[in-house]
Amino acid sequence: MAKSWISLSSRTAQFIEAADELAAAAAREVVKYRRLFATLRSSVEVLRKQESHYRYDLAIAHGLAGKSQEAVRLFAGGHVTAKEPRDWEIERNLLTHELSTVVRDPPAFHGRVVEWSTRSDVY
């Protein structure tokens, strides 16, 4: 008669194998993204290819690179427009407006981007 169950040790081995595969895949992705986003210039090049999806991120990259006019243009088109915006969408719109007004002042822009990106309640 065949077993209708899997022993605990067999499940543990399966789990460990699957976890190892996922960890290896994640490590490969980290290396890939570190190469893609190694510098501010390479980040702009990558984000520019899909501007419509990454308009906000591209605006920040341009602002950090000192290209304030391009950043302002991208920020202007990067507002989330929804009939019933979520909290994060409202916050993103407020931040987008604020960043577009300080982008011509590099120290203020950089400081605000760092402050926002290091908050623990973001994402």
Secondary structure as UniProt FT lines:
FT   HELIX           8..36
FT   HELIX           40..48
FT   TURN            49..53
FT   HELIX           55..64
FT   TURN            65..66
FT   HELIX           68..76
FT   HELIX           87..102
FT   TURN            103..104
FT   HELIX           106..117
FT   TURN            120..121
//
